[in-house]
Amino acid sequence: LLRLSTAMLWGWTLYCSYSDTTGLAITHRGRTVHVRHLGRFITFTLWCNCVLALYWISSTIAALISLGGLQVPVVLQRCSLLLWQICGPLSWLVSMVVTFVLLPAAYVNEPAKVDVMLGWRPQVLHNGYILFCALELVISRPPMIAELFPLMILFGLCYITFAWALYMRLGIYVYFFLDPTFAFAPVAYVLLLAATTAFFALSTWMTGHLATTNYPIASSLLVLLAALCTCTFRKRPESATKPKA
């Protein structure tokens, strides 16, 4: 039931993102580009959430087949497994980058963008992403396979290559820290690689720990609390966002 509900929620959210005619304004180095429909899917967040939606769909179908007393096709099991290796660990990266990098940058450079980033769809795609992945981790405990770590790295490299191609086509980077001319770009790239590696290792360890610990409830609550701590649900108080005189 949880997977079916989440599959429907993510399908609806992604459809709303596609069908929204308002457009998404992306500003980079003084240049602003408005994207609509499929153009909205140039963000890493939406890439990850598309993978997550496919995971919810495949795992829901597998669960329904299993409930019907039938053998789940091996290809469906492997599909779900591969999708989780990507969307599970990256949920932590997406949530933490939004909360600790993108939102603080928006408060300083584009205050009007903060309201957009805290709208209902971004809440689902950022906060919902990490919270429901954390729930899936503690309830279903999908296996993490260390040998499949390169798959997640390959996914990230594909997005970086896409970001470079996007710049050559539109002259913008969705994320300022991916711009090679950014002063701290080399540091940002190294930190992203380190973070993705750490989150994959952490997800692998947590999955094994939850399966063997004598205190599964306490451990599960700690995982959910950690996920909650990476979320941002509302704007800062006005007094905290205004520069001091």
C-alpha positions, 0 to 999 in steps of 0.5 A: 500500500505504501509503495502504491501510494508513493508511486501515484504521488510521484507520478502525479508530482512529475506530471504536474512538473511537466504540465506546469505552463508557468515555467522555471526561471534559471539564472546563471551569471546574469543570464536567465532562461525560462524552461517549460514542460520537458525543459524542467527536467534539466535539474538533477533533482528531477533526474533522481526523482524520475529514477525514484518513480520508476523504482516505486512503479517496479517495486509496486508491481513486484509486490502485487505479483508476490501478493498474488502468489506468483513468482516475481520475474527476475528481470523485474527484481533486478530492475528494482535493485538497480534503481534503488542503488541510484535513488536511495543513496542520492536522496541524502545528497539531494536533500543536503545540497538543497538545504545547506547549499542551494537555499542559503545561496538563494537567500543571498542572491535570489530571495524571491526564488526561496518561495518557489523552492519551498512550494509543494512540488519542491517539497515532495521532490526534496523533502518527500524524496529523502523521507520516503526513501528513509521509510523504504530503507527502514521498512523494506530494507532493499539490498545494497550491493557494493559492486554496483557502486559504479552505477551511481557514479555513472549516473552522476557523471551522465548528469555532469556531462549533460550540464556541460552540454546544456551550457554549450546550448543555453549558456547556463548551469542549473547549479553554480558549483558545476560551472568550471569557472566557479572559483571553488569548482575543483573543490565542489567536484571533489566534495560531490564525489566524496559525498556520493561515495559516503552516502552509498557506503552509509546506505549499505552499512545502514541496510546491514545494520538494520537487518542484524541489530538487536534494537531495530526500532531505535535504529530505524528512528535514528535513520528517520530523524537523520533524514528529517534533519536534512529537510527544510519546510519553511522560510527563515524568519524575516529578521534572520534573512535581512542583513544587519545595519 
